[in-house]
Amino acid sequence: MEKTKNIIKKSGAVLFRERDGEKDVLLEYRDREYHDWTFPKGGMEDGETAEVTAVRELREETGYNIEVLQELPDIRYEFDEGKVIQHMFLAKVIDGHLTPEFKSDRLKWVPIEEAENLLTHQDLKDYLSKITALKR
């Protein structure tokens, strides 16, 4: 008999800024457990919408208050403990100071053209390529 997998819901954002006519995205290096470059995100709490989670998680993980500009396609993947549905948004910074939630983690603004090379997982590289193609 096949064991039923958990469904884990997360929410995050592709946070961007424009500087000198160039667009950068914010990436997070998670040093404590995963040792990977990814988009800031986190788990949805009971009663939260995906957008509320994204705003809360970005504030916690980056120190920024954000404005959600639009909903993006979900990211879906499986791992040993279950399936993940990660709701994503395109967002920009309203205010705040760049401060990682955990001292060992790093946050880095990266030009979009370089972000695909820095992201650790191929599915995230493909995702960024797909959403930047939609914005052109």
Sequence and secondary structure as in RCSB ss.txt:
>XXXX:A:sequence
MEKTKNIIKKSGAVLFRERDGEKDVLLEYRDREYHDWTFPKGGMEDGETAEVTAVRELREETGYNIEVLQELPDI
RYEFDEGKVIQHMFLAKVIDGHLTPEFKSDRLKWVPIEEAENLLTHQDLKDYLSKITALKR
>XXXX:A:secstr
     EEEEEEEEEEEEEETTEEEEEEEEETTTT EEE  EEE  TT  HHHHHHHHHHHHHSEEEEEEEEEEEE
EEEETTEEEEEEEEEEEEEEE    SSTT EEEEEEHHHHHHH SSHHHHHHHHHHHHHH 
